Amino acid sequence: MSNSLLFLPDISGFTEFIQTTEVQHSQHVIAELLEIIIDATTEDLQLAEVEGDALFFYKENGVSSQEQLLLQMEAIFSAFYSHLKLLEKNRICPCNACSSAPKLQLKIVAHCGELQYITVQNKRKPFGAEVIEAHRLMKNDVQSDNYVLISQKLANQIKLDTDHHHSLYKFEEGVNTYDGKEVPYLYAIIEKSKLKLKPFSSAKKLVMDRKPAISISMLFSVDADTLLEFISNYHYRHYWVDGTVKFEYNENEVTRLGTEHVCIINGKHFNFTSITKDVKPTQLIYGEQTSDPPPVDKMNQFFIITPINEHSCKLDVEIYFELSNFIQKIIVGVAFKHILKKNVTKSMLLLKDFISNKKFTHLDEDALK
């Protein structure tokens, strides 16, 4: 039987991140990162298991070449840190999970050997001594949380040693003892500054140099962070947006600038993209833009939250229209503005009622901690 590749990316800092931050958002962040890693794999790697903060891949009856393996590792690191940069730059939520996510790091362990397999619930998985050894290598003496580690057995097969020269990898020798057996390996600490991060769209920040077409204010008996969560987390929208039938969005993603969702209201589909504008340092803001509602070309809606104390805040909803012709201005001025203001006011009252009557007690309460 020929050697197979065992490949284990592992998110460093996962336990502390989960235990010390808001549960729902930390789960979403980790889920996004795991999906990013999976999407970055190319070397015919098969996913055997999601192990909390780690992914267990294998390549049956084959081992990647030295060049292919190192390029695969680099691609995963670049994708991982590119996404963390996106989360950092386009963040809306001020919670601990969202603000501390950029501190997460990554390590990858690679090993090889002859594999056996076990079938559980019709799913075939690698099994045996080499699988155990690969997982043990994840507990090592490398003085970093951001590295690649290649077992000596795999290094020998792909002809990799400490003389290898690469701008990203500077390999050193290491060894750990597991159950009385010494297991040598090569490792290289990854310098994030040397990674080629993928470009991403910059956060859309609008400059509003005019008064809003509609402006509504209301006091809420809840802290500012919690109110922002109810507004920006689409999971809760159908509880307070009047006439909503359905919201379509990525349930495993924390809302950030550039996030898209579809709202179906009174049978009509509205496509929204989250945006922002400048507010005072003490204020929180969530904004969204749509080009769908006739008779306007675009509608920009901002929810601006001003903290009053630990248990109350003020919400200002500002709506701006973009109009291209005189007829639109007449229609908006006569009827549309009045109807929209009435509907938004009703939604704000529903939101206030939703919060004051604690109708969210059966939902994801961990998101509010």
N, C-alpha and C positions, 0 to 999 in steps of 0.2 A: 504493500500500500504506500503511495507517495505522500509526501508532506502536504499539509494544508496550512493556510495562513489563519491565525487568530488575531483579531484587531479590535482593540477596546478603547474608544474615546471616553473620557470621564471628566465631567464638569467639576472643577475644584471649588471648594467653598460652598457646596450645595447644602450640607447639613446646617451650617450656621445661617445661611440665607433663608432656608425654609423655616427654621425655628425662631428667627428673630424678626421676620417681616410678615406683612399681611398675607395670609394663606392663599387667597384666591389669586391675587396678582403674582405672587411668587410662583405658583403652579403654572400660570399662563406664560410667564417669562421662561421657565425651564422647558415647557412644552415647545415653545417657539424655537429655543436653541437646539433642542434635540432634533426637531424637524430640519433645521438648517444644516446640522451635521449629516443627517441622512441624505439630504438633497445634494450634499457636496461629495458624496462617495461615488467613485467611478470604476474602481478596480474589480468589477464583478463580485463585490462583497455582498453576502447575504446576511440579513439581519436575523439573528437567532433570538435575541431577547432585548427588551428595554429593562434595565436594571436600576430603576430610580433615577440616579444622576448619570448613569453610564449606558452605553450601547455596546452590545456584544455582537460583532460581525465575524464572519468566517468566509474563507474562499476554499472550497472543497477541491482537494487533489491538485493544488496549484499554489505557488508562491509568487508574488509580484517580483519583478526585477528591482534592483537597488534604486534605479532612477524612478521607476513607477511608484515604488513605495514612498520615497521621500517627497515626490511631487504630490501624492495623495495626501500625505500628512500636512504639507504646506497649504494645499487647497482647503482642507478642513479648518486649519487655524485661521486662514484669511477670511473664510466665510463666517466663522464664529465671531471674530473680533470686528468684522464689518457690521454684523448685526448688533453687537453691543454698542457700537458707535452710533448706529441708527437709533437705538433705544435712548441713548444719552441725548442726542441732538434734537430728537422729535418728541421728547417726553412731555406729556400733559400732566399726569398724575404726580402729586407731591409725596406719595406714600413711600415708606421705607423700601419696599420691594422694588419699585420702579427707579428710585433714586440710587439705590446701592447695586443694581444689576450690573453696571459697568465694572464693578470690582471682581466679578466672577472670572475665573481662569480655566484653562483646559490642559489636560495631559492625555497623551495617547500611548498605550502599551501595545506592542506587537510581538508575537511569538509564532512558532510553527511546530508541527509534529503530526504524527499519525493520529487520526481521530476515529473514535467510535461514535455511534449515534443512538439516541433514545427517542422514541415517539410518545408524545404526551398529547392527548386530545387531538390526534391526527396531525400534530405538528412535529416534524423531525428536527432534533436539536443535537449539536455536538456534545459529546460526553466523554469522560475519561480523564486520565492523568494529565494530559497536555492542557486541557481546559482548566483544570485546577491550578496548574502551574502558572498559566497566563493570568488568572485572577489573583494569585498570590503576589505576582510581580507588581500589582497595583499598590501594594503596601511595601514601600522600599525606603531607602535612606537618601534619596535625592533631595537636596536642600532647595526645593522650589515647588511651586504648584503649577508651573507652566513649562512643560517639557514633553519630549518624546523619549520613549524607552524601548529599545529593541533587544530582545534576549540574545545572548551570545550564540545560541543555536541558530536563530534566524540570521544574525549578522554573518555567521560563517557561510550560510547558504547563499546569501546575496553578495558575499565578498565585501563587507563593510567593516572598516576599522577606524581607529582614532586618527589616522592620517588623511581621512576623507576631508576635502576642502569644499566648503559651500558657504555662501554668504549668510545663510540662516542657521546652519547646523555646525556646531563645534563639539564633536563627540568625545566623551570621556568614559573611562571604564568604571564599573560599579559591581558590587556583589552583595547579595543578601543570603541568609541561611533560613531555610524553611524546613521544619521537621528534620533537622540534622543534615540537610542536603544544601550545599552551596550552589546558588544559581547566579552565574555571572551575566552581565548585560552591558550594553552601551547606552548612554543617554546624552541628550543635548538640551540645554535650557534654551527656550525660545524667547528671543527679544522681540517684543511686539512692534517696536519701531522699525524693524526690518521687514515686516509683512507688507504686502501690497494689498491694501484694503480696497474693497469694491466701492465705487461711487454710489451715492444714493441721492434721491431728490431732497433738496433742502426744505425745511419747514416753510409752509406758506404763511407768511405774516403780511397782513394787509395794513395799509395806512389809510385810515378813515379821516379825511379832512373836512367832513361835514357832519351835521347833526343826523342822528338816525331818523328814519322815516317813522319808526315805531319805537317807543321806549316805555317799559313797564317795570315797576319796582315792587318788591314784596319782601317782608320779613319772614324768616324761618327759624323755628326753635330747634336748631341742630347745628353742630359745628361745621365750619366751612369745608373741611376735607370730606366729610361724609356727604354733604350736599353735592359736591363735585362728583363723587363716586356715583350717586344716583342719576346725575345728569349725563355723565360721559360714558357710563357703563350701559351699553345697549340692552343688556339682560333685563333692565328695569323699565325700559321705555314704554312698553305696552301698558304699564300700570298707571301712567299719568299723561301720556300724549293722547289727547282727545281724538277719537275716531280711528285710532291705529288698529289695523287688523294683524299685521305681521311685520317683523324686522328681519332682514337678511344681513348677516354679518359673520365674521370669523369668531366663533365662540372661544377659541384658544388663543386669542390675541388681546393684549391690553391696548385700549384705545390710545392712539398717539397722533401727532400731526401727520396728515396724509392718509389716515385710515378712512376707508370707504364703507358705506353701508347703504342699504336700500330700505326705505320706509314705505309701507303700503297703507295709505290713509284714504278712507272712503272710496276704495277701489282704484285709487290712482297711485302709480309708482313714482317715488321721488328718490333720486340718486344724490347722496350727500358725501362730501369730503370734509374732514376736520381741518380747521384753519385756526389762526390766532391773530391777535393784534396786541399792541403794547397796552399795559395797564399799570397801575401803581404797584410798587414792590410788595405791598401787603395783600394785594388782591389775587384771586385765582380766576382763571378764565378758560372756558371751553367754547369754541366756535365751529360752525359748519356752514358749508356753501353748497347751494344747489342751482342748477340751470334749468330745472324742470317745471317750476310752477308758472303757468301763464297767468297774467299777461306780462310778466317781467322777464328780462334776459337772464339775470342772476339775482339770487337772494342770499345775503350774508347775515347770519344770525349768531349773536354772541351772548353767552351767559357769563356775567361778571359777578363774582362772589366776593363780598367784603366782610371779613370777620368783625363781629361786634364784641363777643367774649367767647369763652369755651363752649357755650351751649346755644349760641345764636349767631345769625349772620344775615346780611341783606343780599338779595338777588336782584340784579338789574338785567333785564333782557333787552338787547338793542338789535334792531333789524334794519338793514340797509338794502335798498333796491338798486339795481343797475338797469337803466332804461335807455333805449336807443332812439325812440321817436316820440312825437308829441301825443299821438293817440294813446300810447301806453301810459303816459303821464296823466291823461284825463281819466282813463279807466281806473288806474291805481288811486288817484286822488278822490274819486267819487265813491267807489264801492270796495275795491280789493283791500285797501288799507284798513277800513273799518271791520270787515269780516275777519281778516287775519289777526287784528289786535284782540278781537273778541275771543277767537279760538285759542290764541296764546295765553290770554288771561285765564281762560277756563283750564288749560293744561297746567298752569302754575298753581291754581287752586287745587287741582287734583293731586299735584305733587305735594303740596302742603298737607293735604288730607291724608295722603299715603304715608307721609312721615309721621304726622302727629298721632295717627291711629295705629302706628307700628305694624302696618300690614306686611312689612318685610320680615317678620320674625320667622316665617317658614322658609325663607329664601337662604341665600348664601351669607349667613351672619358673620362668618369668618372674614368676609371682605370688608366688614365695618370695624374690625378690631384694630 
